[in-house]
Amino acid sequence: MAAYLKANAGAFRVSARLIHGDLHRSNIVVSGSNVGLLDWGDLAGGDYAYDLASLKFVLDSVIPRSSVGFMRDRARLYRDQFQDHSLEVRLRYFLSLAGLVRAVHCADDTAAFGPGRAWRVRACYLHSEAQWRKPLRLDGQEMGAPPVKTEDWALDMRQPLRGLFYLVAPRRVS
């Protein structure tokens, strides 16, 4: 990713815009056809491609069948509205970065059950890797950016399965 940044440095020189900076599942509220964002405490100037990538990460666990199409449409709209012809280049980087950032947050959650925490970190990393290998294409037939299960998928696991996982997972006794 560092080599990619260096090779495409010009594409990353964009004007900062206001971004949420902390999009994750608990900061998105849906009521019917209305969608709202909570917790604007990390509001800052930055590249809106990061917020788009964070949103894609969340949508992959909430609406996996339509996350890629939704993101592609939204990115095209932003590209055209802001006359941003380098957005696709930046999205490759940020779509991968979003999973890595979330992996760090999961790894830092030391109060969580160890095997569950490790599983969440791995899911985030694998999401990141998939986004890097097949980046989102804004034009053409192939869309790229496949929907991949994220660490939020563990939250949706049916309770009996989650209970079974915790029952059979090795536990550390202090």
N, C-alpha and C positions, 0 to 999 in steps of 0.2 A: 504494500500500500504506500510505503514511503517513496518507492521508485515511481509509482503512478503519480503521486502528488508532485514530485519533482519534474516529471515529464510533462505534466499538464498545469504547471503553476499559473500560467496566464488565465486559464479557465476559472481559477479560484479567486481571482481578483475581481470581486463583485461588490457593489455597494451594500452595506449592511442595512437590513430591514428589521423591524420588530419581529421577534420570534418568541414562541412560548418557552422553548428550551427544556421542557420537562414533560413531554407527552408520553404518558403510559396509561394503561387501562383504567386505573382509578381516577384519572383526571379527565376522562371523557364521559359525558352523561348523554344518554339518548332517551328521548321521550317522544314516541310516535315518529314523526318525520323531522323533529327538531333535534339538533345536536349542539351540545354546549361544552365548553372547556372550562375546567376548574383549575385552581391553584396557579395563578399567574405570578407567583413569587420569584420565578427565575426569568421573568420577562427581560429580554436584553436585545441588543443589536447583534445581528448575525446573519448567516446564510439560511434563507428559508428552505433550502434543500435539506437541511438537517431536520427541520420539523416535518417535512414531507416524508423523509425516511423513517423517522420515529413513528409517524402515523401508520406507515406501511407495516412496521413491526407489530403494532397493536392490531391492525386489521387482519393480519395473517392468523391470529388466534380467534378473532371474533367473527369475521366473515371471509374465510379462506377462499371460497369459490369466486368471490367478486373483488377481492382486495387488489389484485394486479390491474384489472380493468379500471377500477375506481382510481387507483393511483396514476395510471397512465393518462386518464382523462384529466385529472387534476393537474398533473405536471404539464400537459400540453397547454392547458388554460393559462397556467402561470408563465410558461415559456412565451406564449403569444402576447399575453397582457403586459409582461415586463420586458418584452423583446430580448429574452435571455437565451441566446443560442448556445450557451455552454452548460445549460442545465443538465442535459443527459450525461455529460462527462462528470459533473459534480455528484450527480445522483448515484453513479456507480460507487463512488467512494463513501458517500453518506449512508446509502442503504446497507453497506457492509459495516460501517462504523456503528450504526444504531444497535446492532446485535452485540457488538463487542462492549459498548458502553453498558448495556443492560447486563451482560455477563459479569462485568466488574461489580455492579450494584448487587447482583445475586451473591457473588462470592463474598462480598463484604457483610452480608447478612448473617453474622456469626450466631445469632440467636436461633436461626432456623436449624431443623434437623439435618445433620451432615449429609447423609446420602441423598436426601431430597434437594439440598442446596447444590450438591455436585451435579445432580441430574439437570437442574435448572440452568446452571452455568454451561453445561454441555449443549443443551438445547439452544441457548442463545448463540453459542459459538457456531454450531452447525447452521443456524439460520444465516449468520453473517457470511459463512463460507459459501452457501448456496447463492446469496445475492451477488457475491463477488464473481463467482464462476459464470453465472448467467445474468448479466446486468439488464436492467430495465431498458427497453427500446421504446422510444416515443413514437417512432414511425416504422412502417413496414408490418409484415404479417406476424413475425415472432415478437412476443411481448417481453420475454425474459422475466427476471425477478420472480421466480416461482414462489408460491405460497408455501411456507415451511412452518411446521409447528414451533411455537416459541415456548418460553418458560411459563407463559400464562396458560398453556394447555394443561399443565398440572392442576391448575385451579379449577378447571372444568371436569376433571376426572370424577366419575361417579363415586360417591362416598364409600361404598363397599370395596371398590378397587383400591382407592387411596388407603383405606384402612388395612387391606391385605398387604399393600406395599410396605407400609410402616411396620406391620407385624413381622414380615419375613426379612426386612432389611436389617443388617447387623447394627447393633447399637453399642455405643461407647458408654461404659459405666464409669463414673468418676468416684 
